[in-house]
Amino acid sequence: MKFFIDTANLAQIKEAQDLGVLDGVTTNPSLMAKEGISGEKNVLAHYRAICEIVNGDVSAEVISTDFEGMVREGEALAALDEKIVVKIPMVKDGVKALKYFSDKGIKTNCTLIFSAGQALLAAKAGATYVSPFIGRLDDISTDGLGLIDSIRVIFDNYGFDTEILAASVRHPMHIIECAQIGADVMTGPLSAIEALLKHPLTDIGLAKFLADHAKSNS
Ligand code: G3P
């Protein structure tokens, strides 16, 4: 399972990269705004900075919602670095743009996926990744993980190459359950990734080892 970090914060990206488990980064317009990044020049420079830190795919989202605009923006983003994956929303023109970029060999991530039908359509259009938002489905009392499961079955039935990128991951159990279902990738905050390493018995066990070592070496 690939681990992506869902942030535009350079310090957090660097921290996850230094941990040695990072396979890529996802961003979105809200995450870019959170870092105070605005204006085309600054946005492009920020993506370049992210690409310098990570060894893996970096999803950069278009703002346009029409086909021509998505193509224009997506081509400019893809030209920045070969790590860039053009992130496209699940709208009608977005499906056309997925096909356009797929035909040109440019990687895409279809975002804002909330149903298996949307995922199937994106895969048919040649998306490299589909991003089902599991946390936001859970937020409205809907089964986010169930959606990952349905998409897994469909993609396996037909041998789609499109990777399932579980997005809107909020906590370590989301990651573990996505891994059990067979999501190809998960993207989440640094806190969810770091939470995987914590267990109280590990802390207790380590304290005991160190105390015993100190006793026998005093
Ligand atoms: O990047 C898309 C997705 O991961 C957003 O997550 O927490 O805003 O629902 P969240």
Residues whose N, C-alpha, C, O or C-beta is under 5 A from the ligand:
A	BS01	G3P	D6 T26 T27 N28 G135 R136 A167 S168 V169 T187
